[in-house]
């Protein structure tokens, strides 16, 4: 009997110990999950992974697109879900700690995207889809709601999301504008950290009859939507944003392009009841054709290389006189050339943009450079003006007016000043580009002068002097635009921004003798 009691005591002890152990494990797991949901969580990142911070309401389409992308391109993608505001806090804390984890950020409202972009936490922005704020309920409740006031008058138990969630913040802003938020906030049954948790509560709980959700989430949970006129214009939008501290921007940008592509992510978002915003045509490695006036070559080449590397794309650049480039474009349009029409065109002078303007969007001015007279060091022939180029015994060079913007503007100057015939016999060298003309001037003594751009003379100042020309036409303005037929309108826009709107590009143009005129600058 004593042995039996001893055995039973030991057995009971082990049973209690087992239950206590399970309780301790459960508490630890709960604590770990709580920490995981709190700001400042760290996780061991696989360097091959792409890490996407995604608002909970965007989970289904992003998850489906990520699975498809991984299968096609063998790129592991780690998706971390929470409210838009919580994920924003994580990105901020990771930036401060110097230990970034996220590569992409997909909030459920562009309010958060604008905040992170304004603070330099995110860079490239890709619109993905739009959706609406609605009131929804379980179908079997048979509620009759035609206005927001019905929630109060019928004593309906309803829920919202916390303002940290995009749906909660958007509901707060929308209802406040209607003068309804204070009363509804006071009367609501409960609030939830994410829109998915709110929808789940409505679907499974008898205590939550209705709630303010995204229409996409309501449809995903097969809830009844009430089309209230007060919420008719309550449209939100989502986007994918590249986190500035991402160590794999090319991979991040590739998946962002995939998510926004009509043939890929757009179709996925549509299946989950979103209204997609079309992005660029999908290509794993897009190729852009860039036509560029030769005067800009040195100022743009480094920017082009950096853009190629960051985006993981290929840029096929063709530099030359703008007359030649315009002629090439017209040949392509008429079917006389097999070369590709440019996605982006940058001029030596905007007068040559006007010649093909019907094929391009509005041109954006970037810089200017003066047309000058390049003479031998110390100016032994005492050339001080265009009139001096007509003197007997003076030899000088120009560029071809049919091939080059510089040549076109130079001879237009001579014509306006009545010097065209007087100087013609003194022109002994005509080249296709200003770069070649400068090379002729610095390499051979046969030329006394040359009409070139000041920006072409960066490496000629040791052996030559620059004589300014006092005439309004002696200035060229370089502008840039994207083809209206490009399949990559967003990619070309980012390329143009890199050239005309960044401090790095400005510094390179100034270094090569241009004056900067663009009023848009960023890092």
N, C-alpha and C positions, 0 to 999 in steps of 0.2 A: 504493500500500500504506500509506504514511504517512498519506495523507488518509483512508483507510478506518479505520485505527486511531484517528485523531483523532475521526472521526465516531462510531465505536463508543464511545470514551471519553466523549464528550459525551452520547451516548445513555444509557450506563450511569449517568452522573452524574444525568441527569434522572429516570431510573427510580428511583435511590436517593433522590433528592430528593422524588419523588412519594410513595414509601413512607414516608419520614420525615415528610412533611407529614400523611399520613393517620394516622400514629402519634401525632403531636402533637395533631391534632384529636381523635382517640379519647381521648387522655389528658385533654384539656381537657373533653370531654364527660363523661367519667367523673367528673372533679373537680366539674363543675357539678352532676351528678346526686347526687354524694355530699354536696355542700353543701345541695342541695335536700332531702335526706333528713335533714340535721342540723338541730338546733335553731337558731333565729335566722335562718332563711332569710327573705328578703323577696321579694315578687313584686309586679309592677305590677297593682294592683287596678282593675278597671273599676267605677266607682261604681254602675253599674246592676246589677252582679252581687250575688247572695247567696252568701256563702262558707260552705261547710259542711265542718268537719273531721270525718271519718268513719273509724271503725275499719275496717281492711281486711276483716274478716269480715262487715261489714254492707254491703259495696259493692253487691252485686247488687240487693237490694230498694230501697236508697236511690237508686241510679242509675236504676232503672226508674221510681220515683215522681217523681224530679226531672225526667226527660224528659217525663213526662206533665204535670206541673205547668207546665213551661215552655211546652209546646204549648198548654195551655188558657189560661194567664194572661200569656203573653209576659214571663215573669220569668226572665232568665238565672241559672243556678245553677252555681257552680264547686265541684266536689267534690275535696277533698284527702284522700288516704288514707294511713294509717300505723297503727302500733299505738296503742292507747288511751293508754298512758303517754306515748309520744312527743308525741302531739297535746296532751295535758295540759301538757307542758313548754312547747310552743309558745305555748299560751294564756297561761301564766304569764309568759313572757318578753315577749310582746306587751303584756300589761298593764303590766309594769314599764317598758317602753320608751315607752309612750304612743302607740304606733303599731299599733293593733289591726287585725287582718285578718279574723278569724273572726266569724261571726254565730251559728252553731249548732255544737254539739259532740255527736257521737253515739258514745259509747264502747261497747265490747262487754260491759261489765260495770258495773253501777251503783255499784260501789266508787269508780270514778273520778268519776262524776257527783256522788256525795256529797262527795267531796274538794273538787271545784271549787265546789260550792254552799257548803260550810262556809267556804271562803276568800273568798267573795264574787266568784268569777270567773264564775259562772253564776247565773241567776235562775230563770225559769220552767222547770218540769220536766214532760215528757210521756212517760209509759211507752209503749213501742212493742210489745215482744214478749219472749217467753221462749224458751229453748233449753237444751240439755244438754251437759255435757262427756262425751265418749265416747272409747273406743279404736277406731280404724278402720285398715283395711289395704286394699291392692289386692285385688280379688275373686279374681284368678287365683292368689294365693299359697296359698289353701286352708289357712290357719292355723286351728288349733283352740285357741281361748283362752276359758277359762271363768272365770278369776280373774286378778288382777293378778300374782300370783306366777308365772304361766305365762310371762310375759315374761322372767323371769330363769331359770327352770328349763329353758325351751326355747331359751335363748340367742337370742331374737328381737331383731333390730336395729330399734330404735324411736326416734322423735324426739319432742321437745316444742317449746314456744314459750318465748322469753325471758320472764322475769317482767314486762318492760316491756309485753308484750302481755297483753291481758285473759285470753286463753286460757291463757297461761303462768302468770300470777299465780294464776288460779283453780285450775289444776291443782296448783300448788305448795301452796296452802291446803288443797285437798281431800285430796291424797295425804298431806300432813303430818298431818292429822286422823286418817288411817287408819294412821299409823305406817309408811307405805311410801315417803315422798318421798326420804329420804336414799339408800336403796339404788337406787331407780329413777333418780334424778338422776345417780348415779355410773355407772350402766350404760347410759344413753341414748347413741345414736349421734351425735346432733347436736341443736342447738337453732336456732330461727329467729325473726326479728324479728316476723313476723306469722303468723297462723293460715293465711292463704292460701298463703304460701310453704311452710309445713310440709305442707299438703295436696298442693301441687304436687310436692314432693319425694317423697312417698309414691307418688303416681301415676306419676311418671316415672323414679324412681331405683331401681336394684336394691339399693342400700345401705340404703334405708329401707323396711323391711317393714311397719311400722305406726307409729302416732303418736296422741298425745292431741290431739283436735280438738273443735270444736263439732259437734254432730250435723248442724246446718244446712250447715256447710261440707263435711262428709263426704258428705252427700247431693248437694250441688251438684257434687262431683267424682266421684259415682257409686262411692264407696268402700263396702266392707263394714263394717258397724258391729257390734261385739260388745257385747251388752247384759249388762254385768258387774253383778252385784248390788251390788258395792261402790260403783258410780257411779250407782246408781238415783236418789239424791236430789240429784245434782250439777247443779242447775238454776241458770242465770244469766239475767240480764235486761238488755235494752238500753233506752235512752231517748234522746230528743232534748232538748237543753238550750240555752236562749238565753244566749249569752255576754253578760256584763254590759256590756262595752264596745262592743257592736254599735251602729252609728250608724243602723241601719234596723230597730229592734225590731218595728215593725208588720209589715214584710215577713217578718222571721224568724219571728214568731209565726204568721203565716198559713201558711207552709210547715210549721211544726211541727204545727199543727192538721190540715193535710192528711195528713201522715205518720201521724197517730194516728187518723184518721177511719175508721169501719167501712167506708164505701163506697169509700174511696180507699186510703190506705196500708196498712190492715189486710189488704185483699185482696192487695196486692202482696207483703207479708211472708209471707202464707200460701202463695203460689205458690212461694216460695223456702224452704219447709219450716220456717218459724218458727211459733210459736204466738202470734198477735197479742193485744195487750191493747186492748180497744175504748176509743176516746176519744169525743169529742163528735161529734154529727152534723155532716157537712161543710156549710159555707156560707161562701162567699168573704168576705162581711161579715156576721157574725152580728149579730142584734138581740136585746138583752135587755130585758125589761120589769121595772122596779124600782118596787115599791110601798114608800113610805116615810112614816112618821109625820111630820107637818109640823114638829114641834119640832126635827127633825134637819137640816132643809133647809140652813141656813147652814154646818153643820159638815161636810156630806158633798159639797156641790156641786163644790168644787175637786178632790177626790179622784176623783169620777166623771168629770170632764172629762179629768183626766190618764190615767185608766184607758182611756177611749175612745180617746185619741190613741195611747197605747202599743200597745194591742191592735188598733187599726184596726177598731173595731166601733162599733155605735150602741146607746146606752142610752136607752130610753124611760122617763122617770121620771114617776111620779104621786105627788105629795105631798098629804097631807090628814090629817084626823082618822082615827085608827085604826078607829073605829066605822064610818065611811063606807067605808074600805078593806076591812074585813072583810065588810061588806054587799055590796060590789062583787064580792068573791071568791065569795061564796055565790051571787050571781046568775049569775056565769059558770058555776059548777058545775051549776046547775039549768037552764042553757040560756036564761036570760032576758036575757043581755047578749052583745053581739058583741065586747066588749073582750077582750084577751088576758089569760090568767091570769098572774100575776107569776112570773118566774123566781127573783126574790129579794124577800124581804119583811123590812123593818126597822121595828120598832115604836117607839111613844112609851113604851109600857110592856109588859113581857112578858106581862101578863095578857091582852092582846089577841092574843098569839101562840098562847096555849093554845086560843083559840077556833077556830083553823084548823090546829092542830098535826098533824092526821091527813094533811094535804096537804104537809107540810114535813118536812125533816130536823131533827135536834136543833138548837135555837136556841143561839146563842153570845152571851153578854152582852158588851156593849161599854162602856156608860157608865151613869151615873145623873145625875139632876137632881132638885132639891127642888121641891116645890110650895110657893109662898110667897104672901104677901099683898102686892100691889103697891099702894102708897099715894102720895099727893101728897108732893112734896118737903117735908121737915121734919115730915111727918105731922101736919097741922093738926087732924085729927079724933081724934088719939091712939088709933089702932087698933093694938092690941098682940097680939090673938089672934083665933081664929075666933069666940069668944063675942061679941066686940065688933061683929061684922058683924050681930048680931041687935038692936043698939041702935036705938031710934027715931031716924029722921032720917038714918041711914046708907044710902047707895046703893052697890051694887057689881055687878060683872059676873062671869059664869062662862061656860064653854063648854058646848055642848050635850052632855049625857051620852050621847045615842044616837049621836052622830057623833064624839065626841072622847074619847080616853083621859083627858085632863085633866078634862073634865066628869064623866066616870064616876067617877074617883077623888075628885074634889071633893065630889060629892054622897054618895059612900060615907062620906067623912069626917064630913060633917054628920049622916048617919044614925047612925053609930057613937057620935057625941058627943051625940045627942039634940037636935040643933039644926035638923034638916031643916025643920020647920014654922015655927020661930021666925025663920029667915033668909029664907024664901021670898018674903015681901012686899017685901024690900029689894033683890031682884035685879031690876034694870031693863034689863040688857043680857045677851043670850045669843048667842054667836057660834059658828060651826062650828069655828074653830081658835083656838089661843092667840095666834097672830100677829095675827089680826084684833082680838082683845080688847086686846092691848097697844096697837095702833093707836088703838082707841077711847079708851083711857085717856090716851094722850099727846096726842090731838088735841082732846078735848072735856072741859070741866070738870064735866060732869054726874055723872061717876063719882067716888066717894070712894076706891074700892078695886077690885081685881080679883084673882081667884085665877088665877095663871099659873105656869108653870115658871120657875125661876131662869134657865135657859138661854135663855128668850125675852126676857130683860130687858137683853141686852147693850147695846142702843142706847137704853134708857129711863132709865138711871141719872142722867142730867143733870137730868131733870125729876121723877123719882120716887125713892122709897126702897123697900127690900125688907125685909119683916117675916117672919122665919122662923116656921114652924109646928112646935111641939113635939109631933109624933105620928109613930109608925113608918110609917103609911100615907102620910105626906106626902113620899114619895120614889118616883120612877118609874125603872125600870131598862129601858134600851133594849137590845134584842137583835135578832139577825139570823139568817135561815135561808134555805136554798134549797129551791125546790119539788121534790118528788119526781117531778114529771112533766116537768121541764125537759129539753130535748134537749141542753143544754150543761152537764152537771154539773161538768166540770173548769173551764170558763170562769167559771161562777158561784162556784166555790170560790175562784178567784183574785180575783174581785171582792170577795168577803167578806173574804178575807185583806187586801186593800188597805184595807178599812174598819176591821177589828177587830185587825189585827196589825202595823201599821206606825207608826213614830215620827211620820211626817208626819201621819197621821190623828189620832193622839193629840194632837198639838200643836193641831190645828184644833178638836177637841172641847173641849180645855181653854180655848182662846181664846174659845169661845162659851159658856162658863159651865157646862160639864158636868164631872163627875168621871169619871175613866177607871178602869174596872174590869177590862178585858181584861188577862190576864197574858201575852199573846203580843205581842211587838214585834220588828220588824226595820226595816231602813232603808226 
